[in-house]
Amino acid sequence: MTALPYGLATVDHVQLAAPPGSEDTLRAFYTDALGMTEIPKPPVLAARGGCWFAAGPVQLHLGVEQDFHPAKKAHPGLRVTGIEAYAAHLEAHGAEVTWDDDLPGHRRFYAHDPVGNRLEFLEPDA
């Protein structure tokens, strides 16, 4: 196979939907509970509402959707360290944690953000 001079490099970000007016609630969850940093949206995009967050190279964008329905099955998979302590931290912030042992080689759980979007948290086994 010949190498192409172009191609997919990496995932830049994942976007989830959010209802209008939920930005302050989402900011509290994604910064306080998840430990992410809010990053500024370009002014033309900020006018649409929503908010963006980052943790290292990982970015999550939450965009306002007028006819909002939370993602119940689709979800970002977020790799964490110290998964037991991370789960306890989320529970202390009011998130319900549901453990799942079906992925070989990993510990993982699911939780939902304050508007109902599903989030997966996983850590490879040592």
PyRosetta script that sets phi, psi and omega in degrees:
from pyrosetta import init, pose_from_sequence

init()
pose = pose_from_sequence("MTALPYGLATVDHVQLAAPPGSEDTLRAFYTDALGMTEIPKPPVLAARGGCWFAAGPVQLHLGVEQDFHPAKKAHPGLRVTGIEAYAAHLEAHGAEVTWDDDLPGHRRFYAHDPVGNRLEFLEPDA")
pose.set_psi(1, 135.8)
pose.set_omega(1, -179.8)
pose.set_phi(2, -86.1)
pose.set_psi(2, 135.1)
pose.set_omega(2, 177.3)
pose.set_phi(3, -69.2)
pose.set_psi(3, 136.1)
pose.set_omega(3, 179.0)
pose.set_phi(4, -92.2)
pose.set_psi(4, 151.0)
pose.set_omega(4, 179.3)
pose.set_phi(5, -81.6)
pose.set_psi(5, 11.3)
pose.set_omega(5, 179.8)
pose.set_phi(6, -149.3)
pose.set_psi(6, 166.1)
pose.set_omega(6, 176.9)
pose.set_phi(7, 160.7)
pose.set_psi(7, 173.0)
pose.set_omega(7, 178.6)
pose.set_phi(8, -70.3)
pose.set_psi(8, 129.9)
pose.set_omega(8, -177.2)
pose.set_phi(9, -101.8)
pose.set_psi(9, -48.0)
pose.set_omega(9, -177.2)
pose.set_phi(10, -170.6)
pose.set_psi(10, 172.0)
pose.set_omega(10, 173.5)
pose.set_phi(11, -81.9)
pose.set_psi(11, 127.5)
pose.set_omega(11, 179.9)
pose.set_phi(12, -82.1)
pose.set_psi(12, -45.6)
pose.set_omega(12, 179.5)
pose.set_phi(13, -163.5)
pose.set_psi(13, 167.2)
pose.set_omega(13, 172.9)
pose.set_phi(14, -121.0)
pose.set_psi(14, 136.4)
pose.set_omega(14, 177.7)
pose.set_phi(15, -112.9)
pose.set_psi(15, 136.1)
pose.set_omega(15, 172.7)
pose.set_phi(16, -117.0)
pose.set_psi(16, 156.0)
pose.set_omega(16, 178.4)
pose.set_phi(17, -90.3)
pose.set_psi(17, 158.5)
pose.set_omega(17, 178.9)
pose.set_phi(18, -148.4)
pose.set_psi(18, 151.7)
pose.set_omega(18, 178.5)
pose.set_phi(19, -77.0)
pose.set_psi(19, 156.1)
pose.set_omega(19, 176.9)
pose.set_phi(20, -55.9)
pose.set_psi(20, 140.0)
pose.set_omega(20, 175.4)
pose.set_phi(21, 81.5)
pose.set_psi(21, 6.8)
pose.set_omega(21, -176.7)
pose.set_phi(22, -95.6)
pose.set_psi(22, 2.7)
pose.set_omega(22, -172.6)
pose.set_phi(23, -57.3)
pose.set_psi(23, -44.3)
pose.set_omega(23, -178.1)
pose.set_phi(24, -64.0)
pose.set_psi(24, -40.4)
pose.set_omega(24, 177.5)
pose.set_phi(25, -64.8)
pose.set_psi(25, -42.0)
pose.set_omega(25, 179.1)
pose.set_phi(26, -66.8)
pose.set_psi(26, -39.9)
pose.set_omega(26, 177.4)
pose.set_phi(27, -57.6)
pose.set_psi(27, -45.9)
pose.set_omega(27, -179.8)
pose.set_phi(28, -60.9)
pose.set_psi(28, -44.1)
pose.set_omega(28, -178.4)
pose.set_phi(29, -68.2)
pose.set_psi(29, -52.5)
pose.set_omega(29, -173.9)
pose.set_phi(30, -70.5)
pose.set_psi(30, -28.3)
pose.set_omega(30, 177.5)
pose.set_phi(31, -90.0)
pose.set_psi(31, -51.5)
pose.set_omega(31, -175.8)
pose.set_phi(32, -75.2)
pose.set_psi(32, -50.3)
pose.set_omega(32, -176.0)
pose.set_phi(33, -78.7)
pose.set_psi(33, -46.9)
pose.set_omega(33, -176.9)
pose.set_phi(34, -87.1)
pose.set_psi(34, -19.3)
pose.set_omega(34, 179.2)
pose.set_phi(35, 78.9)
pose.set_psi(35, 20.9)
pose.set_omega(35, 178.1)
pose.set_phi(36, -86.1)
pose.set_psi(36, 167.4)
pose.set_omega(36, 178.3)
pose.set_phi(37, -110.1)
pose.set_psi(37, 132.6)
pose.set_omega(37, 175.0)
pose.set_phi(38, -72.6)
pose.set_psi(38, 135.6)
pose.set_omega(38, 176.7)
pose.set_phi(39, -115.3)
pose.set_psi(39, 146.3)
pose.set_omega(39, -176.1)
pose.set_phi(40, -69.7)
pose.set_psi(40, 141.8)
pose.set_omega(40, 172.8)
pose.set_phi(41, -88.7)
pose.set_psi(41, 148.1)
pose.set_omega(41, 173.1)
pose.set_phi(42, -57.7)
pose.set_psi(42, 142.9)
pose.set_omega(42, -175.1)
pose.set_phi(43, -49.9)
pose.set_psi(43, -41.6)
pose.set_omega(43, -178.6)
pose.set_phi(44, -64.7)
pose.set_psi(44, -32.7)
pose.set_omega(44, 178.2)
pose.set_phi(45, -83.8)
pose.set_psi(45, -32.1)
pose.set_omega(45, 178.8)
pose.set_phi(46, -61.3)
pose.set_psi(46, -30.4)
pose.set_omega(46, 179.5)
pose.set_phi(47, -63.1)
pose.set_psi(47, -19.3)
pose.set_omega(47, -179.8)
pose.set_phi(48, -85.1)
pose.set_psi(48, -7.9)
pose.set_omega(48, -176.4)
pose.set_phi(49, 88.8)
pose.set_psi(49, -175.5)
pose.set_omega(49, -178.0)
pose.set_phi(50, 88.0)
pose.set_psi(50, -179.1)
pose.set_omega(50, -180.0)
pose.set_phi(51, -157.5)
pose.set_psi(51, 154.7)
pose.set_omega(51, -177.8)
pose.set_phi(52, -119.5)
pose.set_psi(52, 146.8)
pose.set_omega(52, -178.8)
pose.set_phi(53, -137.1)
pose.set_psi(53, 154.8)
pose.set_omega(53, 178.2)
pose.set_phi(54, -141.3)
pose.set_psi(54, 151.3)
pose.set_omega(54, 169.3)
pose.set_phi(55, -141.0)
pose.set_psi(55, 105.4)
pose.set_omega(55, -172.4)
pose.set_phi(56, 59.7)
pose.set_psi(56, -132.2)
pose.set_omega(56, -179.0)
pose.set_phi(57, -81.8)
pose.set_psi(57, -4.5)
pose.set_omega(57, -176.7)
pose.set_phi(58, -85.9)
pose.set_psi(58, 128.9)
pose.set_omega(58, 175.8)
pose.set_phi(59, -123.0)
pose.set_psi(59, 137.7)
pose.set_omega(59, 171.6)
pose.set_phi(60, -119.9)
pose.set_psi(60, 127.1)
pose.set_omega(60, 177.2)
pose.set_phi(61, -109.7)
pose.set_psi(61, 134.4)
pose.set_omega(61, 175.1)
pose.set_phi(62, -114.5)
pose.set_psi(62, 114.8)
pose.set_omega(62, -177.0)
pose.set_phi(63, -108.6)
pose.set_psi(63, 140.1)
pose.set_omega(63, -179.3)
pose.set_phi(64, -72.0)
pose.set_psi(64, 131.3)
pose.set_omega(64, 177.0)
pose.set_phi(65, -126.8)
pose.set_psi(65, 120.0)
pose.set_omega(65, -175.5)
pose.set_phi(66, -58.3)
pose.set_psi(66, -43.7)
pose.set_omega(66, -179.8)
pose.set_phi(67, -101.5)
pose.set_psi(67, 59.6)
pose.set_omega(67, -171.3)
pose.set_phi(68, -65.5)
pose.set_psi(68, 135.2)
pose.set_omega(68, 169.6)
pose.set_phi(69, -136.1)
pose.set_psi(69, 124.1)
pose.set_omega(69, -178.0)
pose.set_phi(70, -65.4)
pose.set_psi(70, 151.4)
pose.set_omega(70, 175.9)
pose.set_phi(71, -74.6)
pose.set_psi(71, 112.5)
pose.set_omega(71, -177.9)
pose.set_phi(72, -92.1)
pose.set_psi(72, -33.3)
pose.set_omega(72, -179.6)
pose.set_phi(73, -110.2)
pose.set_psi(73, -51.9)
pose.set_omega(73, 178.0)
pose.set_phi(74, -62.4)
pose.set_psi(74, 143.7)
pose.set_omega(74, -176.7)
pose.set_phi(75, -166.7)
pose.set_psi(75, 154.1)
pose.set_omega(75, 168.5)
pose.set_phi(76, -81.3)
pose.set_psi(76, 145.9)
pose.set_omega(76, 173.5)
pose.set_phi(77, -102.1)
pose.set_psi(77, 116.2)
pose.set_omega(77, -175.1)
pose.set_phi(78, -108.8)
pose.set_psi(78, 117.1)
pose.set_omega(78, 179.4)
pose.set_phi(79, -77.8)
pose.set_psi(79, 132.8)
pose.set_omega(79, -178.7)
pose.set_phi(80, -127.7)
pose.set_psi(80, 168.2)
pose.set_omega(80, 170.8)
pose.set_phi(81, -116.7)
pose.set_psi(81, 149.3)
pose.set_omega(81, -178.8)
pose.set_phi(82, 62.3)
pose.set_psi(82, 54.7)
pose.set_omega(82, -169.6)
pose.set_phi(83, -60.2)
pose.set_psi(83, -36.6)
pose.set_omega(83, 179.6)
pose.set_phi(84, -63.4)
pose.set_psi(84, -47.6)
pose.set_omega(84, 179.4)
pose.set_phi(85, -66.2)
pose.set_psi(85, -36.8)
pose.set_omega(85, 179.5)
pose.set_phi(86, -64.3)
pose.set_psi(86, -42.9)
pose.set_omega(86, 178.0)
pose.set_phi(87, -62.0)
pose.set_psi(87, -43.7)
pose.set_omega(87, 179.0)
pose.set_phi(88, -62.8)
pose.set_psi(88, -39.1)
pose.set_omega(88, 178.1)
pose.set_phi(89, -61.7)
pose.set_psi(89, -44.9)
pose.set_omega(89, 178.7)
pose.set_phi(90, -63.6)
pose.set_psi(90, -42.1)
pose.set_omega(90, 178.4)
pose.set_phi(91, -62.4)
pose.set_psi(91, -37.9)
pose.set_omega(91, 177.5)
pose.set_phi(92, -64.5)
pose.set_psi(92, -22.8)
pose.set_omega(92, 176.7)
pose.set_phi(93, -95.5)
pose.set_psi(93, 13.5)
pose.set_omega(93, 173.9)
pose.set_phi(94, 91.2)
pose.set_psi(94, 2.8)
pose.set_omega(94, 180.0)
pose.set_phi(95, -83.3)
pose.set_psi(95, 139.5)
pose.set_omega(95, 173.8)
pose.set_phi(96, -87.1)
pose.set_psi(96, 125.5)
pose.set_omega(96, -178.0)
pose.set_phi(97, -104.5)
pose.set_psi(97, 129.8)
pose.set_omega(97, 177.5)
pose.set_phi(98, -120.2)
pose.set_psi(98, 111.2)
pose.set_omega(98, -179.0)
pose.set_phi(99, -75.4)
pose.set_psi(99, 147.8)
pose.set_omega(99, 179.7)
pose.set_phi(100, -140.9)
pose.set_psi(100, 123.5)
pose.set_omega(100, -177.4)
pose.set_phi(101, -103.5)
pose.set_psi(101, 18.8)
pose.set_omega(101, -172.8)
pose.set_phi(102, -87.3)
pose.set_psi(102, -3.2)
pose.set_omega(102, 179.9)
pose.set_phi(103, -104.7)
pose.set_psi(103, 104.8)
pose.set_omega(103, -177.9)
pose.set_phi(104, -56.2)
pose.set_psi(104, 139.8)
pose.set_omega(104, 176.4)
pose.set_phi(105, 82.2)
pose.set_psi(105, 6.2)
pose.set_omega(105, -177.1)
pose.set_phi(106, -141.0)
pose.set_psi(106, 151.7)
pose.set_omega(106, 163.8)
pose.set_phi(107, -102.1)
pose.set_psi(107, 137.3)
pose.set_omega(107, 179.1)
pose.set_phi(108, -153.4)
pose.set_psi(108, 157.9)
pose.set_omega(108, 174.1)
pose.set_phi(109, -147.0)
pose.set_psi(109, 163.8)
pose.set_omega(109, 176.1)
pose.set_phi(110, -115.9)
pose.set_psi(110, 151.0)
pose.set_omega(110, 173.0)
pose.set_phi(111, -148.5)
pose.set_psi(111, 170.9)
pose.set_omega(111, 178.1)
pose.set_phi(112, -123.3)
pose.set_psi(112, 145.2)
pose.set_omega(112, 175.0)
pose.set_phi(113, -75.5)
pose.set_psi(113, 174.3)
pose.set_omega(113, -174.5)
pose.set_phi(114, -62.0)
pose.set_psi(114, -16.8)
pose.set_omega(114, 178.4)
pose.set_phi(115, -103.0)
pose.set_psi(115, 5.4)
pose.set_omega(115, 172.7)
pose.set_phi(116, 100.3)
pose.set_psi(116, 1.8)
pose.set_omega(116, 177.6)
pose.set_phi(117, -70.2)
pose.set_psi(117, 134.9)
pose.set_omega(117, 179.4)
pose.set_phi(118, -76.6)
pose.set_psi(118, 137.2)
pose.set_omega(118, 177.8)
pose.set_phi(119, -130.3)
pose.set_psi(119, 136.8)
pose.set_omega(119, 176.4)
pose.set_phi(120, -109.3)
pose.set_psi(120, 136.5)
pose.set_omega(120, 178.1)
pose.set_phi(121, -122.4)
pose.set_psi(121, 129.0)
pose.set_omega(121, -177.4)
pose.set_phi(122, -142.6)
pose.set_psi(122, 153.2)
pose.set_omega(122, 177.2)
pose.set_phi(123, -140.8)
pose.set_psi(123, 129.4)
pose.set_omega(123, 177.1)
pose.set_phi(124, -62.1)
pose.set_psi(124, 147.1)
pose.set_omega(124, 174.8)
pose.set_phi(125, -62.9)
pose.set_psi(125, 149.3)
pose.set_omega(125, -179.7)
pose.set_phi(126, -65.8)
pose.dump_pdb("model.pdb")
